[in-house]
């Protein structure tokens, strides 16, 4: 059977008026202000949806493509 697993993390540090955010994977971080303004603080790392991330992988010598694992087609990074 094709086993699916993964890891994701979002890290937020708030120091006074400074907000520092780091994320890896499919986690999202949003900021909802008291005034009702919502801001996205992280970007999408999914290769299907993020051309910049695909370009970063290929520029470092990696390959992005489709792979059939256990009858399921998945996105592969090599």
PyMOL commands that set and color helices and strands:
alter all, ss='L'
color gray80, all
select helices_A, chain A and resi 51-59
alter helices_A, ss='H'
color red, helices_A
select strands_A, chain A and resi 9-15+18-24+30-32+38-40+64-69+72-77
alter strands_A, ss='S'
color yellow, strands_A
deselect
rebuild
show_as cartoon
